[in-house]
């Protein structure tokens, strides 16, 4: 990453959408621009957990404005992540399909634990280097993340389905405040968060930090009222609760330091924060400057380098956990990438490298289901990836890997994939061919094998074999003939010459 490079993070939160643009400078990212819009998608989920048309339109309108600002940015300079509301929404694909086009960049729906990891990265990078054990809490619109870590390493992460928007809608309808409503909301939040008590007990951390909207808003109010700057205390929360109850409603609340867009969700936010303080025995919490979007920016830096890309580490851990044959995986990996480089010779270097890295992960993971089933290991491997907590990965990335693992053998028509996606089809074909060529679990003879992709809009690949290769390797030749038949049932054609 060159000094001066601009990077951008888009955070599609349940309450607000945010755009953070920063400039890379000797390992640090310095803000150049920050945009925030209160979209409040979190209250746009209906009883069937579908986003309403209005909620989707609010999101699209905001992303259109963000997209205009990001015009000219390249793909590797931008990452957009979505959190709990889109994790829950049954019709999220409908929203994301249009959102992707409007923004101009892919949008990753991240798991709760991955969101927690990114939040910690954002907070830790904005704090001075220290060996202190840190508790980080982020109360969002529909989820609350808790993390314990040291330095830049998040060690324990969890996400709980309780947040300021959800709790405000449920316990403070129409923005009405009462002591009884606050009691009920706090008890309900404690019921959801109770399992965090043992994991995040006071003995496990030295300093508590609060990230993002709710805690930042409470800190601003307390500071304006004369409490120590950037600090939330138990006494301060008691004072704020008293002010909210006396106001009786969000509309009548007159309190210095609170922004208008925070009033409708302050009741739920304060209830959840008080529950966190009570359960974990917190007396004081420092308001952190870093947040999810900052973690996303620093994660972009790590993704630029193979050695520090957390996704590569997660893949290695999965391979080890499920005791896959690492030597065979490396063999398939080498052959698949060799074929891909031939078939994708016209791709830009950066794009080719990115696709090869993901093909490598698929090759390393293609047998992780073998400990469950010998005959259907590809199906079990795909299931594992679709349901795994793999730090560094967004849910769509894991699903794409699961499709490669599912499709590396057997019938192709079982795959629910877009056959217009040429890069994915090239990855899939190269992985399948590599598995065939390595079927004997030894290094194959690749001399004279050439794979070519038909120029667009052609949908075909040609694998050329040297004279005598089929006679020397009759089983491989047989499997290639079967592969030709498999692709005939798709919009694509595989031609193998020399058989």
C-alpha positions as CSV (number, residue, x, y, z in Angstrom):
1,X,0.0,0.0,0.0
2,X,1.5,3.3,-1.1
3,X,1.5,6.3,1.2
4,X,-1.2,8.7,0.1
5,X,-3.7,6.0,-1.0
6,X,-7.3,6.8,-0.2
7,X,-9.4,4.1,1.5
8,X,-13.1,4.1,2.2
9,X,-15.3,2.1,4.5
10,X,-19.1,2.0,4.3
11,X,-21.0,0.8,7.4
12,X,-24.7,-0.1,6.9
13,X,-25.8,-0.1,10.5
14,X,-29.3,-0.7,11.8
15,X,-29.7,2.9,12.9
16,X,-27.2,4.9,10.7
17,X,-25.2,4.4,7.5
18,X,-21.7,5.8,7.6
19,X,-19.0,6.6,5.1
20,X,-15.4,7.0,6.4
21,X,-12.6,8.0,3.9
22,X,-9.0,8.0,5.1
23,X,-5.6,8.5,3.7
24,X,-2.9,5.8,4.3
25,X,0.3,7.2,5.8
26,X,3.1,5.0,7.1
27,X,0.8,2.3,8.5
28,X,-1.8,4.7,9.8
29,X,-5.1,5.9,8.3
30,X,-6.0,9.6,8.8
31,X,-9.5,10.7,8.2
32,X,-10.2,13.0,5.2
33,X,-14.0,12.8,5.2
34,X,-16.8,11.4,7.2
35,X,-20.5,11.2,6.3
36,X,-23.3,9.9,8.4
37,X,-27.0,9.5,7.7
38,X,-29.7,8.3,10.0
39,X,-31.4,5.7,7.8
40,X,-32.9,3.7,10.7
41,X,-33.4,0.5,8.7
42,X,-33.6,-1.4,11.9
43,X,-37.2,-0.3,12.5
44,X,-38.1,-1.2,8.9
45,X,-38.4,-5.0,9.5
46,X,-42.0,-6.2,9.5
47,X,-43.4,-9.1,11.5
48,X,-42.1,-11.5,8.9
49,X,-38.6,-10.0,9.1
50,X,-38.8,-8.5,5.7
51,X,-37.5,-5.0,5.0
52,X,-40.4,-2.7,4.1
53,X,-40.3,-0.9,0.7
54,X,-39.8,2.4,2.6
55,X,-36.9,1.0,4.6
56,X,-35.2,-0.3,1.5
57,X,-35.7,3.0,-0.4
58,X,-34.2,5.0,2.5
59,X,-31.1,2.7,2.3
60,X,-30.9,3.0,-1.5
61,X,-31.2,6.8,-1.4
62,X,-28.4,7.1,1.1
63,X,-26.1,4.7,-0.8
64,X,-26.7,6.7,-3.9
65,X,-25.2,9.7,-2.2
66,X,-22.3,7.7,-0.8
67,X,-21.8,6.2,-4.3
68,X,-21.4,9.6,-5.9
69,X,-18.7,10.5,-3.4
70,X,-16.9,7.2,-4.1
71,X,-16.8,7.6,-7.9
72,X,-13.3,7.1,-9.1
73,X,-12.3,4.8,-6.2
74,X,-11.1,1.3,-7.2
75,X,-12.5,-1.9,-5.9
76,X,-9.6,-2.7,-3.6
77,X,-9.9,0.8,-2.0
78,X,-13.5,0.3,-0.7
79,X,-15.2,-2.1,1.5
80,X,-18.9,-1.9,2.6
81,X,-20.2,-4.1,5.4
82,X,-23.8,-4.6,6.6
83,X,-24.7,-5.8,10.1
84,X,-27.6,-7.1,12.2
85,X,-30.6,-5.8,10.2
86,X,-29.4,-7.3,7.0
87,X,-28.4,-10.5,8.8
88,X,-32.0,-10.8,9.9
89,X,-33.9,-9.6,6.8
90,X,-35.4,-12.4,4.8
91,X,-35.4,-10.2,1.7
92,X,-31.9,-8.9,2.1
93,X,-30.9,-10.3,-1.4
94,X,-33.5,-8.0,-3.0
95,X,-32.1,-5.0,-1.2
96,X,-28.4,-5.9,-1.7
97,X,-28.8,-6.6,-5.5
98,X,-29.9,-3.0,-6.1
99,X,-27.7,-1.5,-3.3
100,X,-24.6,-3.0,-4.9
101,X,-25.4,-1.4,-8.3
102,X,-26.3,2.0,-6.7
103,X,-23.1,2.1,-4.5
104,X,-20.9,0.7,-7.2
105,X,-19.2,-1.7,-4.8
106,X,-20.0,-5.1,-3.2
107,X,-21.7,-5.1,0.2
108,X,-20.6,-7.8,2.6
109,X,-23.1,-9.0,5.3
110,X,-20.8,-9.9,8.2
111,X,-21.5,-12.4,11.0
112,X,-22.0,-11.1,14.5
113,X,-18.6,-12.3,15.6
114,X,-16.9,-10.8,12.6
115,X,-18.6,-7.5,13.3
116,X,-17.3,-7.8,16.8
117,X,-13.7,-8.4,15.6
118,X,-13.8,-5.5,13.2
119,X,-15.2,-3.2,16.0
120,X,-12.3,-4.2,18.2
121,X,-9.8,-3.6,15.4
122,X,-11.2,-0.1,15.0
123,X,-11.1,0.7,18.7
124,X,-7.6,-0.7,19.2
125,X,-6.1,1.1,16.3
126,X,-7.3,4.4,17.7
127,X,-5.9,3.8,21.2
128,X,-2.3,4.2,22.3
129,X,-0.3,0.9,22.3
130,X,-0.8,-0.8,25.6
131,X,-0.7,-4.2,27.3
132,X,-4.0,-3.5,29.1
133,X,-6.8,-6.1,28.8
134,X,-9.6,-4.3,27.1
135,X,-13.4,-4.9,27.2
136,X,-15.0,-3.2,24.2
137,X,-18.8,-2.9,24.1
138,X,-20.7,-1.6,21.1
139,X,-24.5,-1.1,21.4
140,X,-25.9,-0.9,17.9
141,X,-29.5,-0.6,16.6
142,X,-30.3,-4.3,16.7
143,X,-27.3,-6.0,18.2
144,X,-24.7,-5.5,20.9
145,X,-21.1,-6.7,20.5
146,X,-18.7,-7.5,23.3
147,X,-15.0,-8.2,22.9
148,X,-12.1,-8.8,25.3
149,X,-8.7,-8.3,23.8
150,X,-5.2,-7.1,24.3
151,X,-3.2,-4.8,22.0
152,X,-4.5,-5.4,18.5
153,X,-5.7,-8.9,19.2
154,X,-9.4,-9.7,19.9
155,X,-9.4,-12.8,22.0
156,X,-13.1,-13.3,22.9
157,X,-15.9,-12.0,20.7
158,X,-19.7,-12.3,20.8
159,X,-22.8,-10.6,19.4
160,X,-26.1,-10.4,21.1
161,X,-29.5,-9.6,19.6
162,X,-30.3,-6.6,21.7
163,X,-30.0,-3.0,20.5
164,X,-31.2,0.6,20.8
165,X,-33.6,0.5,17.9
166,X,-35.1,-2.9,18.7
167,X,-35.5,-2.1,22.4
168,X,-36.9,1.4,21.7
169,X,-39.6,0.0,19.4
170,X,-40.5,-2.8,21.8
171,X,-40.5,-1.0,25.2
172,X,-40.9,2.6,24.4
173,X,-43.5,2.7,21.6
174,X,-44.3,6.3,20.4
175,X,-41.2,7.4,22.4
176,X,-43.1,7.3,25.7
177,X,-40.9,7.0,28.9
178,X,-41.8,5.6,32.3
179,X,-39.9,4.1,35.2
180,X,-41.8,0.8,34.7
181,X,-40.9,0.7,31.0
182,X,-37.2,1.2,31.8
183,X,-37.3,-1.5,34.4
184,X,-38.9,-4.0,31.9
185,X,-36.5,-3.0,29.2
186,X,-33.4,-3.4,31.4
187,X,-34.6,-6.8,32.8
188,X,-35.3,-8.1,29.2
189,X,-31.8,-6.9,28.1
190,X,-30.2,-8.7,31.0
191,X,-32.0,-11.9,30.1
192,X,-30.5,-11.8,26.6
193,X,-27.0,-10.7,27.8
194,X,-26.9,-13.0,30.9
195,X,-24.7,-15.6,29.3
196,X,-22.0,-12.9,28.9
197,X,-21.5,-12.7,32.7
198,X,-19.0,-15.5,33.0
199,X,-17.1,-14.7,29.8
200,X,-16.8,-11.0,30.3
201,X,-16.6,-10.9,34.1
202,X,-14.6,-8.0,35.7
203,X,-11.6,-10.2,36.4
204,X,-11.1,-10.7,32.6
205,X,-10.3,-7.1,31.7
206,X,-8.7,-4.0,33.0
207,X,-10.4,-1.1,31.2
208,X,-13.9,-0.9,29.6
209,X,-14.4,1.0,26.3
210,X,-17.6,1.9,24.6
211,X,-17.8,2.2,20.9
212,X,-20.2,3.9,18.5
213,X,-23.6,5.5,18.7
214,X,-25.4,4.8,22.0
215,X,-22.3,5.1,24.2
216,X,-21.0,8.1,22.3
217,X,-24.3,9.8,22.7
218,X,-24.5,9.1,26.4
219,X,-21.0,10.3,26.9
220,X,-21.8,13.6,25.0
221,X,-24.8,14.2,27.2
222,X,-22.9,13.5,30.5
223,X,-20.0,15.7,29.4
224,X,-22.4,18.6,28.6
225,X,-23.9,18.2,32.1
226,X,-20.4,18.5,33.7
227,X,-19.4,14.9,34.1
228,X,-15.8,14.0,33.2
229,X,-15.2,14.2,29.4
230,X,-15.4,11.0,27.5
231,X,-16.5,8.9,30.4
232,X,-19.7,7.1,31.3
233,X,-20.2,6.2,34.9
234,X,-22.9,4.3,36.8
235,X,-23.8,7.5,38.6
236,X,-24.1,9.3,35.3
237,X,-26.4,6.7,33.9
238,X,-28.6,7.0,37.0
239,X,-28.8,10.8,36.5
240,X,-29.6,10.3,32.8
241,X,-32.3,7.8,33.5
242,X,-33.9,10.2,36.0
243,X,-33.9,13.0,33.3
244,X,-35.6,10.6,30.7
245,X,-38.3,9.5,33.1
246,X,-39.1,13.1,34.1
247,X,-39.3,14.1,30.4
248,X,-41.9,11.4,29.9
249,X,-41.3,11.2,26.2
250,X,-38.6,11.6,23.6
251,X,-40.3,14.6,22.0
252,X,-40.4,16.5,25.3
253,X,-36.8,15.7,26.2
254,X,-34.7,18.8,26.4
255,X,-31.2,17.9,27.3
256,X,-27.9,19.5,26.2
257,X,-25.5,17.5,24.2
258,X,-28.1,15.1,22.6
259,X,-28.5,15.2,18.9
260,X,-32.0,15.1,17.4
261,X,-31.5,11.9,15.6
262,X,-30.6,10.1,18.8
263,X,-33.7,11.0,20.8
264,X,-36.1,8.3,19.2
265,X,-33.7,5.5,20.2
266,X,-32.1,6.8,23.5
267,X,-34.6,4.9,25.7
268,X,-33.6,1.5,24.3
269,X,-30.0,2.4,24.2
270,X,-29.8,3.6,27.8
271,X,-31.7,0.4,28.9
272,X,-29.2,-1.9,27.2
273,X,-26.2,0.1,28.5
274,X,-27.5,-0.1,32.1
275,X,-28.0,-3.8,31.7
276,X,-24.4,-4.2,30.5
277,X,-23.1,-2.1,33.5
278,X,-25.2,-4.1,35.9
279,X,-24.3,-7.6,34.6
280,X,-20.6,-7.0,34.2
281,X,-20.1,-4.9,37.3
282,X,-18.8,-1.9,35.3
283,X,-18.3,1.3,37.3
284,X,-16.9,3.4,34.5
285,X,-16.5,3.1,30.7
286,X,-14.4,5.3,28.4
287,X,-15.9,6.4,25.1
288,X,-13.7,5.1,22.3
289,X,-12.9,7.0,19.2
290,X,-12.6,3.9,17.0
291,X,-15.6,2.0,15.6
292,X,-16.6,-0.6,13.1
293,X,-15.8,1.5,10.1
294,X,-12.2,2.1,11.3
295,X,-11.8,-1.6,11.8
296,X,-12.9,-2.1,8.2
297,X,-10.3,0.3,6.9
298,X,-7.5,-1.4,8.7
299,X,-8.8,-4.8,7.6
300,X,-8.5,-3.5,4.0
301,X,-4.7,-3.1,4.7
302,X,-4.4,-6.6,6.0
303,X,-6.2,-8.0,3.0
304,X,-3.5,-6.5,0.7
305,X,-0.9,-8.8,2.2
306,X,-1.2,-12.6,2.2
307,X,0.8,-13.1,5.4
308,X,-1.4,-10.8,7.5
309,X,-4.7,-11.6,5.8
310,X,-6.8,-13.1,8.6
311,X,-8.8,-15.0,6.1
312,X,-5.8,-17.1,5.2
313,X,-5.3,-17.9,8.9
314,X,-9.0,-18.9,9.3
315,X,-8.6,-21.3,6.3
316,X,-5.6,-23.0,7.9
317,X,-7.5,-23.3,11.1
318,X,-10.4,-25.0,9.4
319,X,-8.2,-27.4,7.5
320,X,-6.5,-28.3,10.8
321,X,-9.7,-28.6,12.8
322,X,-11.3,-31.0,10.3
323,X,-8.0,-32.9,9.7
324,X,-8.1,-32.5,5.9
325,X,-5.2,-34.0,3.9
326,X,-3.0,-30.9,3.7
327,X,-0.5,-32.4,1.2
328,X,-3.3,-33.2,-1.2
329,X,-4.9,-29.8,-0.7
330,X,-1.6,-28.1,-1.6
331,X,-1.3,-30.3,-4.6
332,X,-4.7,-29.4,-5.9
333,X,-4.0,-25.8,-5.0
334,X,-0.9,-25.7,-7.2
335,X,-2.6,-27.3,-10.2
336,X,-5.7,-25.2,-10.0
337,X,-3.8,-21.9,-9.9
338,X,-1.6,-23.1,-12.7
339,X,-4.6,-23.8,-14.9
340,X,-6.3,-20.5,-13.8
341,X,-3.3,-18.5,-14.9
342,X,-3.5,-20.0,-18.3
343,X,-7.3,-19.6,-18.6
344,X,-7.4,-16.0,-17.2
345,X,-4.3,-14.7,-19.0
346,X,-6.2,-11.5,-20.1
347,X,-7.2,-10.5,-16.5
348,X,-5.6,-7.5,-14.9
349,X,-2.8,-8.6,-12.5
350,X,-4.5,-7.4,-9.3
351,X,-7.8,-9.1,-10.2
352,X,-6.0,-12.4,-11.2
353,X,-4.2,-12.4,-7.9
354,X,-7.4,-11.9,-5.9
355,X,-9.2,-14.7,-7.7
356,X,-6.2,-17.0,-7.4
357,X,-6.1,-16.4,-3.6
358,X,-9.8,-17.4,-3.3
359,X,-9.2,-20.4,-5.5
360,X,-6.3,-21.4,-3.2
361,X,-8.6,-21.2,-0.2
362,X,-11.2,-23.4,-2.0
363,X,-8.5,-26.0,-2.9
364,X,-7.3,-26.1,0.7
365,X,-10.8,-26.5,2.0
366,X,-12.3,-28.9,-0.6
367,X,-11.9,-32.0,1.6
368,X,-12.8,-30.6,5.0
369,X,-16.0,-32.7,5.0
370,X,-14.2,-36.0,4.5
371,X,-14.2,-36.7,8.3
372,X,-18.0,-36.7,8.2
373,X,-18.7,-38.7,5.0
374,X,-16.5,-40.4,2.4
375,X,-19.0,-40.2,-0.5
376,X,-20.7,-36.9,0.2
377,X,-17.8,-35.0,1.7
378,X,-18.2,-32.1,-0.7
379,X,-21.8,-31.5,0.6
380,X,-20.7,-31.6,4.2
381,X,-17.7,-29.3,3.4
382,X,-20.1,-26.8,1.8
383,X,-22.4,-27.0,4.9
384,X,-19.5,-26.3,7.2
385,X,-18.4,-23.2,5.3
386,X,-22.0,-21.9,5.2
387,X,-22.3,-22.2,8.9
388,X,-18.7,-21.6,10.2
389,X,-17.4,-18.6,12.2
390,X,-14.4,-17.8,10.2
391,X,-12.7,-14.5,11.3
392,X,-12.0,-12.2,8.4
393,X,-14.7,-13.5,6.1
394,X,-18.0,-11.9,5.2
395,X,-21.0,-14.3,4.8
396,X,-21.1,-13.9,1.0
397,X,-17.4,-14.7,0.8
398,X,-17.9,-17.9,2.8
399,X,-20.9,-18.9,0.7
400,X,-18.9,-18.4,-2.5
401,X,-16.2,-20.7,-1.1
402,X,-18.9,-23.2,-0.1
403,X,-20.2,-23.3,-3.7
404,X,-16.7,-24.0,-5.0
405,X,-16.3,-26.8,-2.4
406,X,-19.8,-28.2,-3.2
407,X,-19.1,-28.0,-7.0
408,X,-15.6,-29.4,-7.1
409,X,-17.0,-32.8,-8.0
410,X,-20.3,-34.3,-9.1
411,X,-23.1,-32.8,-11.0
412,X,-23.0,-29.2,-11.9
413,X,-26.7,-28.5,-12.2
414,X,-27.1,-28.9,-8.4
415,X,-25.3,-25.6,-8.0
416,X,-27.4,-22.5,-7.4
417,X,-24.9,-20.2,-9.1
418,X,-24.9,-17.5,-11.7
419,X,-23.4,-19.1,-14.9
420,X,-22.9,-15.6,-16.3
421,X,-20.2,-15.0,-13.6
422,X,-17.2,-15.8,-15.8
423,X,-14.5,-15.5,-13.1
424,X,-16.4,-17.8,-10.8
425,X,-17.0,-20.4,-13.6
426,X,-13.3,-20.2,-14.4
427,X,-12.4,-20.9,-10.7
428,X,-14.9,-23.7,-10.6
429,X,-13.6,-25.4,-13.8
430,X,-9.9,-25.1,-12.7
431,X,-10.7,-26.6,-9.3
432,X,-12.6,-29.5,-10.8
433,X,-9.8,-30.2,-13.4
434,X,-7.2,-30.0,-10.6
435,X,-9.1,-32.5,-8.5
436,X,-9.3,-34.8,-11.6
437,X,-5.6,-34.5,-12.4
438,X,-4.6,-35.1,-8.8
439,X,-7.0,-38.0,-8.3
440,X,-4.2,-40.5,-7.6
441,X,-2.9,-38.2,-4.8
442,X,0.4,-37.6,-6.5
443,X,1.8,-34.8,-8.5
444,X,0.3,-35.0,-12.0
445,X,2.3,-34.7,-15.3
446,X,1.2,-31.3,-16.6
447,X,3.7,-31.2,-19.5
448,X,1.9,-30.1,-22.7
449,X,-1.4,-29.4,-21.0
450,X,-2.8,-26.0,-22.0
451,X,-6.2,-24.5,-20.9
452,X,-7.7,-21.7,-22.9
453,X,-10.8,-19.7,-22.3
454,X,-13.0,-18.6,-25.2
455,X,-13.1,-14.9,-25.8
456,X,-16.3,-13.2,-24.7
457,X,-19.1,-13.7,-25.3
458,X,-18.1,-17.3,-25.9
459,X,-18.9,-19.8,-23.2
460,X,-16.3,-22.5,-23.6
461,X,-12.9,-23.7,-22.4
462,X,-10.4,-25.8,-24.4
463,X,-8.0,-28.1,-22.7
464,X,-5.2,-29.3,-25.0
465,X,-3.3,-32.5,-24.1
466,X,0.0,-33.5,-25.7
467,X,0.1,-36.6,-28.0
468,X,0.3,-39.8,-26.0
469,X,-0.9,-38.2,-22.7
470,X,-4.3,-40.1,-22.7
471,X,-2.5,-43.4,-23.3
472,X,-0.1,-42.7,-20.5
473,X,-2.8,-41.7,-18.0
474,X,-6.0,-43.6,-19.0
475,X,-7.8,-43.0,-15.7
476,X,-7.3,-39.3,-15.9
477,X,-8.4,-39.3,-19.6
478,X,-11.6,-41.2,-18.6
479,X,-12.4,-38.7,-15.9
480,X,-11.8,-35.8,-18.3
481,X,-14.3,-37.4,-20.8
482,X,-16.8,-37.5,-17.9
483,X,-16.1,-33.9,-17.1
484,X,-16.9,-32.9,-20.7
485,X,-20.3,-34.5,-20.3
486,X,-20.9,-32.7,-17.0
487,X,-20.4,-29.3,-18.5
488,X,-22.8,-30.1,-21.4
489,X,-25.7,-29.7,-18.9
490,X,-24.7,-26.1,-18.2
491,X,-24.5,-23.0,-20.5
492,X,-20.8,-23.7,-20.8
493,X,-18.8,-26.1,-22.9
494,X,-15.6,-27.9,-22.1
495,X,-13.6,-29.2,-25.1
496,X,-10.7,-31.6,-24.4
497,X,-8.4,-32.2,-27.4
498,X,-5.9,-35.1,-27.6
499,X,-8.1,-37.7,-26.0
